[in-house]
């Protein structure tokens, strides 16, 4: 593969090396949240969104600094009042609702996946294991918060975890494919 097919990101002015990818990632997180809909098969207070896919792609295919800063900036933007969460929600009320744990879980998952990527590498089995760890972290935060919100552990599990396993495994397959392609093609990102 001809490496000249991809521009050298180090040639960009320094602020653009960091700000532009983060802005694009925040935009992707916002768009993925706006594509929310109620679960078609299970009544649940948690909407179906594409955010897990974007968080997994960020965690698996981008440098850890980009994944963490992008998810952190996205959450901060929502907390300041920008309508970036599912169905245009924003502010503390979004964190106090049934999806609050999942939002915090996105940040924790980005951190865990960045840590694991540095330890496990970026081979296909490592990417799969890392993505499964990311989903587990999101579920853990979401489940615990939903349990506190609903007051019932069983209901929280049946409404906040089980209905999302199959779709999230499909999202994991997509994220692993994107990350594996990035590493196979050696597409440069500002990894430092």
ABEGO torsion letter per residue (X at the ends): XBAAABBBAAABBAAAAAAAAAAAAAAAAAAAAAABBBBAABBBABBBBAAAAAAAAAAAABBAAAAAAAAAAAAAAAAAGBBABBGGBBEAAAAABAAAAAAAAAAAAAAAAAAAAAAAEABAAAAAAAAAAAAAAAAAAAAAAAAAAAGBAAAAAAAAAAAAAAAAAAAAAAAAAAAAAAAAAGBBBBAX
